[in-house]
């Protein structure tokens, strides 16, 4: 599930910078709520260039505060770290999208509409007040089918919090868990046979919750590569916190296990008949020992990150 920050909801509508900052605080609260729920609020690189009031751009208003820490925080968020939806852009420049009779191609609303039309769960967040304080937003993709694509839009924290709470109902079985993970962790590519190893096992809510926690770290990590294929600062922090040290949550198999269990640690690559060796894994200990195997480190930063196995520990001697 993706949330995209609608930059078009900044259209010189504020009467003062103070009014704008009150609205920005709400957006920051929404971003935190989304992140706490395990998702991301993706923004556009254009956002910081939008006018908040006549003759004043977002970035100028930030500079005008004179607060160095706040300026650095906003610059890191909206100019450096993002995450930015353009890095995983789906719609094309020659696609023709309209919303409220305006062309929105190359903007967040077009991207959200494309993802929804292609069966991805996607929502938008807009500044308040703005011309976009309504839901759903109707976006028309001018193809053979002129039917409007409905984009669920949030501009109030209470409504967003309620939606997220209702969306995160605990899984009741392994099938629920896998379906939730596929929808939730969109930076990952899941094998279609994961249930083969889970269904013979009694369902455990505790284990299911730990699986989600570990997948959230891997999902976040795979979104931390910059345009040069290098991990950004946040990605390096994830590696330090969860992939290193005596109590690391993610580790490689020993050389002995790699040789002894080579066949069992070789999996079918999702959506192909190719084989892939994935000894790297996340560890879960909750009465039973479970493992999540995935291709790490990736051969290329642009390669998908495959979740090829979730189930009981394989390397049992």
Order of alpha helices (4+ residues) and beta strands (2+ residues): beta-alpha-beta-beta-beta-alpha-alpha-beta-beta-alpha-beta-beta-beta-beta-alpha-alpha-beta-alpha-alpha-alpha-beta-alpha-beta-beta-beta-beta-beta
